[in-house]
Amino acid sequence: MPCPTLARTAVAALALLACSAQAQTVLKIGYTPAKDSHYWVGATAFCAEVEKNTQNRFKCQQFPSSALGGEREQIEAVQLGTQDAVITSTGPVGNFVPEVKIVDIPFLFRDYAHARTVFDGPIGQDLLTKFPPKGLVALAWTENGFRHITNSRRPIHKPEDTRGLKVRTMENKVHMEGYRSFGMLPTPMAFPEVFTALQQGTVDGQENPIPVITSSKFAQVQKHLSLTGHVYSPALLLLSNAVWSKLSEADRKVFLEAAKVSVAAQRRKVDEDDANGVALLEKEGMQVVRNVDKTAFQEALKPAYAAYAKEFGADNIKKIQDVR
Ligand code: EAX
């Protein structure tokens, strides 16, 4: 029976009651960055679309700021169905869906336009099909942003400047291998621990996109920011199969369309933060190195690239690089 919007009769009033009782399936959606961050913007857009286009049969409850744990934990919970959705970077994703690892190679993407074209195109869309066999539904590729290095010790212009620095990285072997070739000492750590680790000096630095650095208030605990842009950090909107498998075809369409709107909103916020965030961080006291020797960083990566070619296939790497 369709749900009445207005109850003119007692029967309709009862139906309305019954509808509102079952009306709202609450979707728990989590992510590590704070409220007002790019992930929050993406989640808010997704939720608004889903709520509107299912006439509020679904309603979101958002959990920003790692309230549901780090990214690996949240992906596990989505896999188990104890959490409904997560927006996550690819940081730990390769441990669940190994085919994804290739997109974490440093200096693989030239710029935002290149990355977005790859993820929206056949390569990215094909990768999304690798998730369901692992008990995860990938609604869309979304975006974290190009990552930059911050640290408390010194300005970084070239790879040698990173030598011996203990830098927190994501739990991502592809990143760690690349960063080692820069000279750093990568220290993998879940995101919820990062602020305290920086504050207490357990690590000297970390690397993240501008929207994460600003929304996590890392300027309070880091002096130097170098615009290395050493790796593009993709993100994913993942839904639990427990939710997806119960959706009607029509609702599935609503969720997929909502994901598209969410991606567009999240990317817009990344663009805005990249445009305005650096000046903001400077105001908060960070010293910013803009003239990073990116060519030297790419040179330093050569041994790591040989290993990547072995692991992922030089052809597959080239296929991504060649996308225009
Ligand atoms: O996805 O862990 C990280 O550094 C990520 O960039 C952050 O959790 C946002």
Residues whose N, C-alpha, C, O or C-beta is under 5 A from the ligand:
A	BS01	EAX	T32 T88 S89 N144 M170 F191 E207 N208
